[in-house]
Amino acid sequence: MFFYKKRSVHGLFLLDKPQGISSNNALQKVKIIFNAKKAGYIGTLDPLATGMLPICFGECTKFAHYLTGSNKRYHVIAKLGEKTSTSDSDGIVIKKRPILFTSYKLDLSIKELIGPIEQIPSMYSAIKYNGIPLYKYARQGVNIERNSRKVTVYDIYSIYQENNLIEFKIFCSKGTYIRTLIDDLGEKLGCGAHVIFLRRLQVASYPYTQLVTISHLYELLNKKNINNFNPFKNIDDLLMPVDSPVSFLPKVHLSSKQSYNFRLGQIVHFCSTIKNSLVRVIEEENKKFIGLGKINMGKLLIPYRLISEFTN
């Protein structure tokens, strides 16, 4: 099915990214399926990785950066005894060592990785240097000096190790490179290690149960809906609200008159117990989200980030 005129689609979609393609490639596939004008993803996943890739459509992209700083949860399996060029199984083995560590050494090494830590990002990462991703330099054999960055690993749990494989789950802050973490663990254990399986289970508080695969999207798109002539209804029903990325912010409701003024960028006099905070602004009459505002000293509501009129 081909549609030539792109649609204005708005909302958030939780893609279950398949293995073997880049995050951008996955985004483009989903964008084509939805026939959407504008979309972007949050939090790059390596081609090897699968799992939660939030995709923001249309007006939702205005609030995507609020999710960029969210905590994340992963399921990882690593192979011990081999260090690779990319710290995962997509690279070549550059060093092999025997696996000789004790269970005590494993526990100690994992504990050393929990808490605030410093990481030097891999050359095979999407971080840009002079506007070009590091992995493109790496493929040319060019090494760029990288600064370390502070990240936080809140927990490493459900640990299971057998022979040359180790499996566990990780709860961590934004910017944590799991491949680098596994590489560091391998060095602490003295045998080397690299990622062979990586699945993102969670971004912020989004439920793992709402992940949707690309193949299921195709199924829904091709499924006939006798109650509606909109061929996209089945997949549009999967979209979360535009304000989903800022759902952690408190809500305030405005009257129709106040909403009209607020949409024009005017400051609204508003009494509230909330002070000096960003809020989600809802038009009371139709329950529509109209943007973000900032309440100043509990008496003024200042427009901060407005959405267009698409929902009304």
C-alpha positions as CSV (number, residue, x, y, z in Angstrom):
1,M,0.0,0.0,0.0
2,F,1.5,3.3,-1.0
3,F,0.5,6.8,0.0
4,Y,2.2,9.8,-1.6
5,K,0.9,12.6,0.5
6,K,2.5,12.6,4.0
7,R,0.3,12.9,7.0
8,S,0.5,15.1,10.1
9,V,0.8,12.4,12.8
10,H,1.2,13.4,16.4
11,G,2.0,11.3,19.5
12,L,4.5,8.8,20.9
13,F,5.0,5.2,19.7
14,L,7.0,2.5,21.5
15,L,8.9,0.5,18.9
16,D,10.4,-2.9,19.6
17,K,13.5,-2.4,17.5
18,P,14.6,-5.5,15.7
19,Q,18.2,-6.7,15.6
20,G,20.5,-6.0,12.7
21,I,19.4,-2.5,11.7
22,S,20.3,0.9,13.0
23,S,18.0,3.1,15.1
24,N,17.7,5.5,12.2
25,N,16.8,2.7,9.8
26,A,14.1,1.5,12.2
27,L,12.8,5.0,12.4
28,Q,12.5,5.4,8.7
29,K,10.6,2.1,8.4
30,V,8.1,3.2,11.0
31,K,7.8,6.7,9.5
32,I,7.0,5.1,6.1
33,I,4.4,2.8,7.7
34,F,2.7,5.7,9.4
35,N,3.2,7.8,6.3
36,A,4.2,10.6,8.7
37,K,5.7,14.0,7.8
38,K,7.9,14.3,10.9
39,A,9.3,11.8,13.4
40,G,12.4,11.2,15.5
41,Y,13.6,8.6,18.0
42,I,14.9,8.9,21.5
43,G,18.1,7.1,22.6
44,T,20.2,5.3,20.0
45,L,20.3,1.5,20.0
46,D,23.2,-0.3,18.3
47,P,22.3,-2.5,15.3
48,L,23.0,-5.5,17.6
49,A,20.5,-4.3,20.2
50,T,16.7,-4.8,20.3
51,G,13.9,-3.4,22.5
52,M,12.4,-0.1,23.4
53,L,12.9,2.7,21.0
54,P,10.5,5.6,21.7
55,I,9.5,7.4,18.5
56,C,8.0,10.9,18.6
57,F,5.7,12.1,15.8
58,G,4.9,15.6,14.9
59,E,4.2,18.0,17.8
60,C,5.4,15.3,20.2
61,T,9.0,16.0,19.0
62,K,8.9,19.3,20.8
63,F,9.0,17.5,24.1
64,A,11.3,14.5,23.2
65,H,14.3,16.0,24.9
66,Y,12.6,15.5,28.3
67,L,13.0,11.7,27.7
68,T,16.6,11.9,26.5
69,G,17.7,12.3,30.1
70,S,15.6,9.4,31.4
71,N,16.9,6.3,33.2
72,K,17.0,3.1,31.3
73,R,16.9,-0.7,31.9
74,Y,18.7,-3.4,29.9
75,H,19.0,-7.1,29.6
76,V,22.5,-8.1,28.6
77,I,24.4,-11.3,27.8
78,A,28.2,-11.1,27.4
79,K,30.8,-13.6,26.3
80,L,33.8,-13.9,28.5
81,G,37.4,-14.5,27.4
82,E,37.3,-12.4,24.3
83,K,37.8,-8.7,23.8
84,T,36.5,-7.3,20.5
85,S,37.2,-4.2,18.5
86,T,33.7,-2.9,19.1
87,S,33.1,-4.4,22.5
88,D,30.3,-6.5,20.9
89,S,29.9,-9.4,18.6
90,D,29.8,-7.2,15.5
91,G,33.5,-6.5,15.9
92,I,36.6,-8.7,15.4
93,V,38.3,-10.5,18.3
94,I,41.4,-8.7,19.2
95,K,42.5,-10.5,22.4
96,K,41.7,-13.9,23.9
97,R,42.4,-14.8,27.6
98,P,41.6,-17.6,29.9
99,I,38.6,-17.3,32.3
100,L,40.1,-17.8,35.7
101,F,38.2,-15.5,38.1
102,T,36.5,-16.6,41.3
103,S,32.9,-15.9,42.3
104,Y,34.3,-13.5,44.9
105,K,36.2,-11.6,42.2
106,L,33.0,-11.5,40.0
107,D,30.9,-10.1,42.9
108,L,33.6,-7.5,43.7
109,S,34.0,-6.4,40.1
110,I,30.3,-6.0,39.6
111,K,30.0,-3.9,42.8
112,E,32.8,-1.7,41.5
113,L,30.6,-0.8,38.5
114,I,27.6,0.2,40.6
115,G,27.1,3.8,41.5
116,P,28.6,7.0,39.9
117,I,31.3,5.9,37.5
118,E,33.4,7.5,34.8
119,Q,33.2,6.1,31.2
120,I,35.1,6.7,28.1
121,P,32.7,6.3,25.2
122,S,33.6,3.7,22.6
123,M,34.9,4.8,19.2
124,Y,32.0,2.8,17.9
125,S,29.4,5.1,19.3
126,A,27.0,7.7,17.8
127,I,28.7,10.6,19.6
128,K,29.6,13.2,17.1
129,Y,33.0,14.8,16.6
130,N,33.0,17.8,14.2
131,G,29.5,16.7,13.2
132,I,30.5,13.2,12.2
133,P,29.6,10.1,14.4
134,L,32.6,8.5,16.0
135,Y,31.9,5.1,14.5
136,K,32.5,6.5,11.0
137,Y,36.0,7.6,12.1
138,A,36.5,4.2,13.7
139,R,35.7,2.4,10.4
140,Q,38.4,4.5,8.7
141,G,40.9,3.4,11.4
142,V,41.0,6.9,12.9
143,N,41.0,7.2,16.7
144,I,39.6,10.4,18.3
145,E,40.5,11.3,21.8
146,R,37.4,11.2,23.9
147,N,36.7,12.7,27.3
148,S,35.3,10.6,30.1
149,R,31.8,11.2,31.2
150,K,30.0,10.6,34.5
151,V,27.1,8.2,34.5
152,T,25.3,6.2,37.2
153,V,24.6,2.5,37.3
154,Y,21.9,2.2,39.9
155,D,21.8,-1.6,39.9
156,I,23.1,-4.8,38.3
157,Y,20.9,-7.7,39.2
158,S,19.6,-11.2,38.2
159,I,23.2,-12.2,37.6
160,Y,23.8,-15.6,36.1
161,Q,27.2,-16.9,34.9
162,E,27.9,-20.2,33.3
163,N,31.1,-21.2,31.5
164,N,32.0,-18.4,29.2
165,L,28.7,-16.5,29.3
166,I,27.4,-14.0,31.9
167,E,23.9,-12.6,31.9
168,F,22.3,-9.9,34.0
169,K,20.0,-6.8,34.0
170,I,21.2,-3.2,34.4
171,F,19.3,-0.1,35.6
172,C,21.3,3.0,34.7
173,S,21.2,6.7,33.9
174,K,21.2,8.4,30.5
175,G,24.4,8.2,28.6
176,T,25.5,4.8,30.0
177,Y,27.3,2.7,27.3
178,I,26.5,-0.9,28.0
179,R,29.3,-2.1,25.7
180,T,31.8,0.0,27.5
181,L,30.5,-1.3,30.8
182,I,30.9,-4.9,29.7
183,D,34.4,-4.2,28.3
184,D,35.3,-2.6,31.7
185,L,33.9,-5.7,33.5
186,G,36.0,-8.0,31.3
187,E,39.1,-6.1,32.2
188,K,38.3,-6.2,35.9
189,L,37.9,-9.9,35.6
190,G,41.2,-10.2,33.7
191,C,39.7,-12.2,30.8
192,G,38.0,-9.6,28.6
193,A,34.3,-9.6,27.5
194,H,32.0,-8.4,24.8
195,V,28.3,-8.0,24.4
196,I,26.5,-10.8,22.4
197,F,22.9,-9.9,23.3
198,L,21.4,-6.5,24.4
199,R,17.8,-5.6,24.8
200,R,16.4,-2.4,26.2
201,L,13.6,-3.1,28.5
202,Q,12.6,0.3,29.7
203,V,13.0,4.1,29.0
204,A,11.7,6.3,31.8
205,S,8.5,4.7,33.1
206,Y,7.1,3.4,29.8
207,P,5.8,-0.2,30.1
208,Y,7.7,-3.0,28.3
209,T,4.2,-4.6,27.6
210,Q,3.4,-1.8,25.1
211,L,6.2,-2.5,22.7
212,V,5.1,-3.1,19.1
213,T,7.2,-4.7,16.4
214,I,7.5,-3.5,12.8
215,S,5.9,-6.7,11.5
216,H,2.9,-6.2,13.7
217,L,2.5,-2.6,12.4
218,Y,2.4,-4.0,8.9
219,E,-0.3,-6.5,10.0
220,L,-2.4,-3.8,11.5
221,L,-2.0,-1.5,8.5
222,N,-3.2,-4.3,6.2
223,K,-6.0,-5.3,8.5
224,K,-9.4,-4.1,7.3
225,N,-11.4,-1.9,9.6
226,I,-15.0,-2.0,8.6
227,N,-16.0,0.6,11.2
228,N,-13.8,3.3,9.8
229,F,-12.6,4.4,6.4
230,N,-9.2,5.7,7.7
231,P,-6.7,3.0,6.7
232,F,-4.3,4.2,9.4
233,K,-6.8,3.9,12.3
234,N,-5.4,0.6,13.6
235,I,-1.9,1.9,13.9
236,D,-2.9,5.4,15.0
237,D,-4.7,3.8,18.0
238,L,-1.2,2.7,19.2
239,L,0.0,6.3,19.7
240,M,0.4,7.7,23.1
241,P,-0.6,11.4,23.8
242,V,1.6,14.2,22.6
243,D,2.4,15.2,26.3
244,S,3.5,11.6,27.1
245,P,7.2,12.6,27.4
246,V,6.3,15.2,30.0
247,S,3.7,13.1,31.9
248,F,5.8,13.5,35.0
249,L,4.9,17.2,35.2
250,P,1.8,18.4,37.1
251,K,-1.4,19.5,35.2
252,V,-3.3,22.7,35.4
253,H,-6.6,23.5,33.7
254,L,-7.6,26.7,32.0
255,S,-10.9,28.1,30.9
256,S,-11.6,28.6,27.2
257,K,-10.8,32.3,27.5
258,Q,-7.6,31.7,29.5
259,S,-6.6,29.0,26.9
260,Y,-7.2,31.4,24.1
261,N,-4.9,34.0,25.6
262,F,-2.3,31.4,26.6
263,R,-2.2,30.1,23.0
264,L,-1.4,33.6,21.9
265,G,1.6,33.6,24.1
266,Q,0.1,35.8,26.7
267,I,0.8,35.5,30.5
268,V,-2.3,34.3,32.3
269,H,-3.1,35.3,35.9
270,F,-3.5,31.9,37.7
271,C,-3.7,31.1,41.4
272,S,-2.1,27.8,42.2
273,T,-0.3,26.0,45.0
274,I,2.4,25.1,42.5
275,K,5.3,27.6,42.4
276,N,8.2,28.1,40.1
277,S,7.6,24.9,38.1
278,L,6.8,23.8,34.6
279,V,3.3,22.4,34.2
280,R,1.2,20.7,31.5
281,V,-1.5,23.1,30.5
282,I,-4.9,21.6,29.7
283,E,-7.9,23.4,28.1
284,E,-10.7,22.5,30.6
285,E,-13.6,22.5,28.1
286,N,-12.2,19.9,25.7
287,K,-9.5,18.3,27.9
288,K,-6.8,19.1,25.2
289,F,-3.2,19.6,26.0
290,I,-2.1,23.0,24.7
291,G,1.5,23.2,25.8
292,L,3.8,23.8,28.7
293,G,3.7,26.8,31.0
294,K,5.7,28.0,34.0
295,I,4.0,29.1,37.1
296,N,5.8,32.1,38.6
297,M,5.4,32.6,42.3
298,G,2.0,30.9,42.2
299,K,0.1,33.7,40.5
300,L,1.3,33.9,36.9
301,L,1.2,31.2,34.2
302,I,3.8,32.0,31.6
303,P,3.7,30.2,28.2
304,Y,6.9,28.1,27.8
305,R,6.3,25.6,24.9
306,L,3.1,25.7,22.9
307,I,1.8,23.1,20.5
308,S,0.1,24.0,17.2
309,E,-3.6,23.9,16.6
310,F,-3.5,20.4,15.1
311,T,-5.6,18.8,17.9
312,N,-8.5,21.1,17.8
